[in-house]
Amino acid sequence: MEKLENWRRSHYCGEITGELMGGEVTLMGWVQRRRDHGGLIFVDLRDREGIVQLVFNPEDASGAHKKAHSLRSEFVLAVKGIVSRRPEGTENPQLKTGQVEVKVKEFKILNDSSVPPFMIEDQTDASEELRLKYRYLDLRRASMQKNLILRHRVCMAARDYLSRTGFIEIETPVLTKSTPEGARDFLVPSRLNAGYFYALPQSPQLFKQILMVSGFDRYFQIVRCFRDEDLRADRQPEFTQIDVEMSFVEREDVMGCMEGLMVHVFKEVLGVGLEKFNRMTYDEAVGRFGLDTPDTRFALELKDFTGIAEGSGFKVFSEAAKKGGVVKAINAKGSAGFTRKELDDLTTLAGTYGGKGLAWVKLTDKGWDSPIAKFFTDDEKASIDKTLEAATGDLLLFSADMPAVVNTVLGRIRLDLAEKLKLIPEGVFDFVWVTDFPLLEYDVEGKRHSAVHHPFTAPLDEDLGKFDTTPLEAKSKAYDMVLNGIEIGGGSIRIHRRDVQALMFEKLGISPEEAKKRFGFLLEALSYGTPPHGGIAFGLDRLVAIMAGCESIRDVIAFPKTQKAVCSMSEAPSEVEKSQLDEINIRIKKGK
């Protein structure tokens, strides 16, 4: 292999355009492909900015031409040559550099390459498992490099906006105290303090509140967080947040400031102007769309027929209504042609989310075609049709059960239908704020109340009195930002009074002794003049994935883990030497 010596790159491959015509350039990159046309040899040279065509002509540089016969895919080259216009008819309009080529004068082979396990191209049939094992090769693909460059630009734009609006970036500890809430903590044994453990932070929640107590009115951090939980496409054991906290604010202040952040990021990174941030309460979101992450890019809203169902002759509906449940439906317009198998698949999907079944009605030119049609009067049918704006050719889908089940079932079926019926418009970024979440929910297994968000979320001022009588009716000062049906950020106004925090812990079944043990430093800080404050944390990985048009956040993370929380490339986690375990007083328990 040859040495770089005093050669220095003058341009990236993707920067070679007609403006450089006739000039000499020095390029460095990887061989995408070589084409031998007899007298001429063509090589596509690739770097992070794009691809440019190199031409090796024996009449221009016989030595370089002879050596070019040895080139193979992924060889690393340094090239000197003259920028020239491609012959007429050979231009490639798909490439930024497609009007030009570089006539090579001399080049160096800086390194050769083994045959890659898959082609370094955007359209690859390589499995994700293989791509993750050879991630360093996968990251050479233009689509992956584009995703990570976009991620970088999002971070830069966020830092720019937050810095210009008075926020200070402050780092918080990675080795901290275990305060189990929600997901499991990742624990780190302490060598210097035998038998004691640090925890990796699930979020900087306590520390950013402490910073508000400390007088740093506006804090932000692009921060790594860790949660030991079961994984799926939008989860990783380590993930990144844009973390924000503000003092002397109420909800409108935080939400308005964060709308400004999104407007700035989308304009700077994608050139997209955001004009509207819809708002709805939690009850409205769940009532209309079934989920608290409403995708409002398409209709298919849920309609409530509990009143009609209660007096109908269909016992499945009437019994559900009498037991305090609800009956709801959605109109899959134009879908009366669904086959029995397609309807059975929807029923199976309903069962996945707790539904006991799924009733259906096809609207034909003769009226209702359905096993349940005989249980409804003509007036009841007409009322349902009118509410659902049903017409011939439509498919009506009904669910009857307790509200949480019905909303979830129809909410998920709504999303499935939107995909099947191609109802989701492309290139649309639809933002929704969801507010007024329940403060508490009841944990049946634990036989106690638990916080819907976290124990430091403030209740609405007017709902403080409900703590003693109807705590499950209390609403919180929480807010989620939802983009295209995906929660990208969640936050709240925090509890800043120690007496209210103590009341919250009481409702959660956390004794004063346990609260002091788990959150003692925060509780003590609340005694020293804590200002009203609140904040939000955005999932950077989810945000970038949506902006990049990726289905999985793994495609916007340089070195992600698999769904089994394993790094296929580095083979982490791995066993360690017994001597290392001895140092931290850990012994492995064999077997189960």
N, C-alpha and C positions, 0 to 999 in steps of 0.2 A: 504494500500500500504506500501511496505517496504522502509527503508531508505538505501541510498547508503553507508553511513558511510565510512569505510576506504577501500572500494573496488575501484580499479583503473583499467581501461582497459589496457591490455597488447598488444593487437593487434586489428586491424580491421578485420571484418569477411572475407573480400576478401583476406586477407593476409595469411590465414590458408592453408598451402600447406604441401607436404611431408617433407620439410626441418624441420618442427616442430614436426615430428613424435615422440610420446612418451612424449612430453613436456606438462606442464600445462599452460593453457591460461585463461585469463579473458576477456570475450567478452561482449559487450553491443550493443543492437539494438532493432529492431522491429520484431515481429513474422510475417513472410510472410504467412506461413500455418502450420497447425498441422495435422499429420496423425497417427491415433491410430491403430496399428497392433496387438492388443490384449495384448501380453506380453510387446512389445516394443512400445514406443511412439517416433515419429520422428517430429522434429520441424525445419523448415528452418528459420534461424535468418539472418536478413538483416540490413546492414548499408550502408553508402555512397560508400564503396569500394566493396561491393558484398554480396554474400549469402554463408553461410556455414550450413551444416546439423548437428543438435544436436541429440544425441541419449539418451533417458531416459530409463534405464534398471533397473527393480526392484531388480535385483541381485547385481547391483553395488551401487545404491543409492535409497533405497526404499522410503525415504521421498520425494526426488526430483521427483521420478516417480509418486507418489500419487498426488503431487501438480500440476504436468504437465497436469493432466486431465482438469484443469480449464482454460488452456491457449486458447486464441482466436486470430484471426488476429489483428495485430497492437498493441497488448500488448507490453509494453516496459520491457525488461529483462536485468538483469546483470547475467552472467553465468560464473562458474568456471568448468573446465573439462580438460580431457586428449585427446590430438590429437591422433587419431588411423586411421589405414588404413581401408577403406571400404571393406566389404567382396567381394570376387571375383564375378564379374557379376553384381554388384550393382553400379559400378562407373558411373559417369556422365561426359562424355567428353565435354559437353557444358559449364561446369563451371570450372573456374580456381581452385576452391576448390573441384572439383568433385572426386578426388582420396581419399579424407580423410573425416573424420567426427569427432565430438567432443563428447566424452562420458561424460555426465554431472555428476558432483559430487554434486554440490549444485547450486542454483540460487535464484535470488530475482525478484519478480514482482514489478517493480518500478512504473508502472502505468497501468491501464486497458484502454480499448478503446470502444467507441460505434461502432456499425456496420458501416463501411465506406459506403458512397453513391455509390462508385464504387470500383472495385478491383484495388489494388495497383500493377499493372502489366504493362509491356510495351505495350502489345496488349490489348487495352481497347476500348470498344464500347461507352464509355461515351462521351457525346457531349462536344465541347469546352466550351460552356456556363457553364456546370456543373463543368468541370475541373477548370475553372477560378474562380468560386464561392468558391470552396474548393481547392484553389491553394496550400495551405500548405500540402494537401494530394497528389495533382498532382506532387508536387516537390519531393515526396518520391520515385516516379517511377525512375528506374535506367536510362532510356533514358533521362529524364529531368535533373537528377543529372550529367549525362555524359556531356550534353550540357553546363551546367553552369560551370563545371570544365574545359571544353575546353575553354570557354570564359575567365576564369581566366588565363589559360595558355597563351592564345593569348595576353592578357594585359601584363603579366609578360615578355613574349618574346619581345613585342614591347618596353616596358620600358628598357629592357636590351640592345637591339640594339641601340635605340636612345640615351641612356645614354652613351654607349661606343663610339658613333660617335659624341660626343660633344654637344648634346642637353641638355637643362636645363628645367625641368618640373616646370612650373609656373602657379598658379591658377589665373583665371580672375573672375571678379564679376558676381554673379548670379542676383543681383538686379542692373539693369542698366537703361539706357535711351531708350525710345521707338524710334526706327528709322524704321518705317514701310517699309519693302521691301519684296515683294513676299507674303509669308504667313502672317496671322495676328499675332500680338504679344499677349502673355498672359500678362495681366496688373495686377499690385499689388498696391493697394491704400496705400498711406503713412499716417499713423496716426499722425506723428509729423509735416507733411507739408500738411495741409488740402487742398484738391482739386488737389493734385499732385499725379502722379503715377510713379512707377517703371515699367519696362518691364523685363520679363525673356528673356534671350538672345536666339535668333534663332541660333547664332553661336558666337564665340569670335572674329569675323573678325576685328572689329575696334581695340580691345584691343591687339590682337597679332601684328597688324601693329604698334601700339604704342610701343610695346616691341621692335620692330626692330628699331624704332626711338631712343629708350632708350639704345641701344647698346648691347642687349642680342642676339648676332648673330644667335643663334639656340635655338628656343623655341619649347616645345611640351607640350601637356596636353591631358589626357583622360578625356573628359569633357561632362557634361550633357547639352543638348540643348533642346529648347522648341519652337514648332510651332503649332499654332492653325489652323489646316487645316483638310480637309476631309481625312478620314483614309482608308487604304486598308492593304493588307497583309504585305507590306514592309514599312509601315509608323506607327509611334506612336506619340502622342502629346509631349512626352518626349523621347529622344533618346540619344545615346552616340556616340561621335566622337573621333577618334585619330587625334588630331589637331596639325599641324606642320607649322612652319614658319622659313625661313632662310634669312639671309642678304648676300649681295654681290654675288648674284647668277643670273643665267639665267635658262631657262627652262630645259636644259639638266642636270644641276646640281641637281635640285629638282627631276626630273624624275629618274635619276640614283640612287640617295640616297634612294628613295622610292622603287625602284626595290630591292635594298639591304634589305630593311625592310621586304618586302614580302618573299624574299628568306629565310631570317632568321626565320620568323614566321612559315612558312610552314614546314621548316626543323625541327625546335624545337618542334612544336606541333603535326604535322602529320607524320613526318619522310619522307616528300615528297620533292624531289629536283626539283626546278623550273629551267628550262633551257632557256626559251624564252619569251620575252615580245614583241609581235608584235606592230607595229605602223602604224597608218593611219590617214589621215586628216579627218576632219568632212565631207567634200564633198565626199571623197572616201567611208567613212562608210555609209553615207546615200545613195549614188549612188549604192553601191553593195549589201547592206543589208537592206536598207529601213529605218533604225533607227540609232541614234547616239550612241546606245549601242549594237554594233554588236556581235552576238553570232557566233563565227568562228569555233565552234566544228563540224559543218556540212556545206555542200555546199548550194544548193538551192539559188544561187545568182540571183539578179535582172538583167535583160538584157533590154537595151533600144532599142525600135523599132520605135521611133518617126519618123525617116526619111522614113521608109517604110510605116508607117501608114498614113503619110501626103498625100501620093499619092494613097492610097488605095481607094477602092470603099465602104468601111465601114465608114459611116458618123460619127458614134460615135467616132471612132479613128481620122479620118481626121479633124473633127471640133475641137476636143480637141487640136490637134497639131497646127492648124491655130490660136487658141486663146492663144498660148504661153504655152500650157500644154505639157505633155509628155505621151507616151504610153510605158509601161514596162510589162515584163512577167517573170514568173518563171516556171521551169520545175519540176513538182512533178513526178519524175521518177517512172515508174512501177505502176502508180495510175490510169490508164485508166479504171479500173474496178469500180471506184467510182460511187455510185448510184446517182440518181437524187436528193434524199434527202440530200446526203452528199454534193453535189454541191450547193444545195439551202442553206445549213447551212453555207458554205463558203461565199456565196453571202450576207447572213445576217450578218456575221462577218465583211465583207467589209463595209457594211452600218453602223455598229457600229463605225467605224473609219472615216466616212465621204464619203465613196465611193458610187457612184450612181449606181453601178452594178459591175459585174465580168464576163468577157467573158471567155469561156473555149473551149479547143480543145482536143479531145481524138485522139491519134495516133493509128490507127488500121492497119492491113495488107493491107487495101484498101486505106490508106492515112488519111486525116483529116476527123474526124467525129465531126461536130460542126454546130450550127445554123449560125455561121459567116463564114464558109468555102467558101460559094459562092461569098463572096465579095473580095476574094484574088486570084490573078493569081497563076499559078503553080510556076513561078519564085519567087514570094513573099513568098509563102509557103516554098519553098526550102531554101530561105535565112533565114527565121525565124527558120526552123528546124536545119539548120547548126549552127546558133548562139547559140541556146539553147541545142545543141547536143542531139536533140530529136530522139527517136527511137520508134519502135512499142511497145505499152503498156504504153507509157508516157501520162501524163496529163499536158497540158499547160494552165496557168492561166494568164489573161491579165487585166490590169487596165489602164484607160485613164482619166486624169483629170489634175489639176494643180500639179506641182511637189511635193509639201508638202503632198497632199492627196494621190497621187499614191504611194509615198515612204512609207508612214505610213500604208496604206492598205496592200500592198504586204509584208511589213516588219512584220506586225502582222500575216498575213496569213502564212508566212514562218515559224514563230514560232509554229503556230497551227499545220501545216503539219509535222513539225519535231517531235512533240509529237505523232501525230497519226501514223506516219510511223516508229516510233522508230529509228530515225536517230541520236539521241543524245547519244554519248558514255558515259558510267558510269566511275566514278573515274578520270575524266579528269579536270584539272584546266587550262583554256585557258585565258591568260591575253592579253589585247589589250590596248594600249594608243591611245586615240583619241585626235587630236590636231587641231589647227587653226580653232577654232569655230568662227562663226560670232560674232562680238563685240556687234552689236545692232540688234534689230528686231522692226518692226513697230506694235504698238498697235492700231488696227483699232478703237476700242471703245473709247480709251482715246485720239485718234488722236495725238499720239506723239511716239517718239522712247523710247524703254526701253532696259535695259541691259540684254543680254542673260544670263550672270552669275550674276555679281553685279557691281555697279558703280565704283569699285576700280580696275577692271581688266584692265591691260595695253593693248593697241593696238600693233600690230606688228609695228616696227619702220618705215617700208616702207609704212605703211598704214595711218600714221598720216595726210598726205595731203588729204586723202579722206574724212575727217570729213566735209569739207565745200562743197564738190561736190557730192560725192556718199557714204554717211555714211554707208548705208546698205551693201556696198561691203567691208568694213573694217573688217579685221580678228583680232582676239585677241590672246594674249599669254596665252590662257587657255589650260588646258589639263585635261582629265578625264581618270581614270583607270577603265577599264571594265573587269569583271571576269565572264566568262560563260554567257555573254549577260546581265549582271547586273552591273550598275555603282556602284562601291564600294568606289570611291574616286574622288573628283574634286578639282581643284585648278588653280592657275594662277600666273604669275608674276604681281605684283601690280603696280599701278601708284605711283611713288615716287616724281614726280615733281608737284608743286602746279599749274603751268600754264596748264599742261596737264589735271590735275584733274578738273580745272575750265572749260576747253574746253569740257570735258566729261559731266559735269553737264549741260552745255549749251545745248548739243545735246539731253540730257534727259529731257529738259524743266524744269530743276530745277534752280530757280533764285538764285543769290548770297545770298539774304536774307534767302531763304528757306534752302539753303545748309549750311549756318552758323548755323541756328537754329537746323538742324538735325545732322550735322556732324562737328560742329564748332571745337571741341577739336582736331579732326584728322586733319582738314585743317590747324589749327594753328601749329600743330606739324610738318606738312610738310614744314613749313618755317624755321625749325631749323636743317638743314643738315640731311635729311632723306636718308638713303642708298638705293640702289636698293635692292629689296627684293621680295620674293614670297613664296608660301606655298601650302598646300593641306590639306584637311580634309577627312578622311576615315570614312565611316559609319560602326562602330564597329558591330552593330547588324546585318547588311546585311552580312558583312564579315564572322562573326561567323556562321550565318545560312547556308551559302554556305559550309563552312568547315564541319559543322555538318550534312549536307545533309537534312536540314529542308526547307520546303516550306514557312513557315511564320516566321518572326522575333519574333513573340510572343513566340515561343518555345525556344528562347535563351535569353529571358528576364525574370527575376525572377517574377516580378509582373507587367505584362503588362496591358494596357487598352484594352477594346473592340473597335470595329469599331465605336461605339458611344462615344468613349473617356471616358468610365466609368470603374472603378475598381469594378468588380463584388464581390470581396471578402470584401473590406473595405467599399463599397458603396459610394465611392467618384466619382463625387463631391456631396456635400450635403448642405442642408440649414444650416444657422448659426443663433445664437441668435440675436435678434434685438439690444441688448446692444452692441454686437460686431460691428454691422453695424453702430450704432450711433457713436462709437469711431472713425471710419474712415470716417464719414460724407457721408455714402452711404445710399440711399433709393431705395428699390426694386420697380420697375414699374410693376404693375399688368396688366396681359393681354398683348395683342400684340399692 
